Amino acid sequence: MSQGVLPFQLDEKFSRSGVTALAGLPTYLELGHVLGLGASIEEHLCARSGEQGYTDAQVVVPLVLMNLAGGDCVADLERLEDDPGFRRLYERVELSHLPRKKRRQLRSRWRKKKRRLVPSASSVFRYLEKFCVEEEKTERGYGQSYVPPVSKALHGLRLVNQDLLKAVYSRNPLQSKATLDLDATVKEVQKDDALCSYKSGPAYQPLNVWWDEQELMVHSEFRDGNVSACFENLRVLKESLEMLPEGVNKVALRSDTAAYQKELLQFLAKGRSKRFGVIDFAVGVPIEKYLRREIRRLEEEAWQPLLVQDKKTKVWKKSCYEWAEVVFVPNWVAHKKSNPEYRFIVTREALSQQPLAGLEEQLELPFSTTELAGTHYKLYVTVTNLDWSGDEVIRWYRKRCGKSEQVHSTMKSELAGSQLPSGKFGVNAAWWAIMILALNLNSAMKQLVLAPALGKRWARKRLKAIRYHIINLPGRIVNHARELWIKIGGTAALSRLRDIRTRIAALA
């Protein structure tokens, strides 16, 4: 008797012994071991110190793997627990970052025989609550921008991420310069405890610092939705500079208008960083009336076409934009010869149709419209301390809108940043920090392993494509001759995984 429309039948008689749908996930576990992820977690995290039950690594590592496998909530840990093949493998390697003596000592943490390999949802929730602080219950609220103090456990997660950055950079020291993109992203939620953002709904608004050359997230500070994107950016930048590996000796910064702050720009231009000195920057500028007045005074001959390079032919051609350098001295710039020079470069784009009356006052920053030489233009302004030509500065500044914006989409749609587990701020902050570890581990996999082993095109793959080709593969985990074997169906998949493991072994 047919069970459906098409000619196939379903039957429950199936041997689940050693079968896994995540045959490629152990490669990430192996890369994490090479980069010292488990050892770093045990060193810096203290949420489970001196207690019975799961260690910090036994909670955090499964959460990282769950992110990579496609899970987006605490309950999705059951997917790993119910996978018999993954359980068989993970049971053998979960404590491989510890010496044998320490592994034997961990048996005393359990009064009874451990029944679960992966922590249950209730255990994870109790663990994440240890990242909360008392101040978040009383100080947070509307009418002020406030970021709760970082708990000791949450600071430990930041140190783990710092160790991961060092491990990746030591194996891929492309250059000694780090270009940092500072930008906030809004994650809208349906939480009673969440505060409304400028998008008029409850949300959180983390502030991210992205390392462009290495494609790593240096720092991500979890914030309430009502906290302005320009709140304490200098402090976040200083914390990010401290997290950079020792081999980096030159830093550049790109950001939108949220970073247009007197203290931040002077810190960059005057070389107040003891380690890096003067920091090159390009920051968006809000267009206020005095700046608009100076732009209108520009002669038409001052505007030059902005050249762009065709990706296929590599030929430079004119774009629809024009640029000019405007002489403008804000009130916060002291009139001293010893002070650094702040250059203001304006870009204009002709509007295809004339806007309605008063539209320039209605448009939001960073751009606005104005009439120049009888034509209405959309304007963008950038402040910089670089001595490059104006078009070079603009092209370099616009690169921040590529990869860093794509990473925001990855965090909020392809990783567990899409689902925040609790109404408690500290729990969500810890969840977000663990998601950042998964993001950086995947970036390390693409830059250090996939691109050298399988080709440069793999460095541009989205995480969902990597899941399809590498992580979510069918296989069977078997014990044979005192060794653990992963049986893979398909010659192409087996060849890819072998090349990946060979490259990881070379990194070790």
Secondary structure, 3 states (H helix, E strand, C coil): CCCCCCCCCCCCCCCCCCEECCCCHHHHHHHHHHCCHHHHHHHHCCCCCCCCCCCHHHHHHHHHHHHHHCCCCHHHHHHHHCCHHHHHHHHHHCCCCCCHHHHHHHHHHCCCCCCCCCCCHHHHHHHHHHHCCCHHHHCCCCCCCCCCCCCHHHHHHHHHHHHHHHHHHHHCCCCCEEEEEEEECCEECCCCCCEECCCCCEEECCEEEEECCCCEEEEEECCECCCCCCCCHHHHHHHHHHHCCCCCCEEEEEECHHHCCHHHHHHHHCCCECCCECCEEEEECCCCHHHHHHHHCCCHHHCEEEEEECCCCCCEEEEEEEEEEECCCCCCCCCCCCCCCCEEEEEEEECCCCCCCCHHHHCCCCCEEEEECCEEEEEEEEEECCCCCHHHHHHHHHHHHCHHHHHHHHHHHHCHHHCCCCCCHHHHHHHHHHHHHHHHHHHHHHHHHHHHHHCHHHHHCCHHHHHHHHHCCCEEEEEECCEEEEEECCHHHHHHHHHHHHHHHHHC
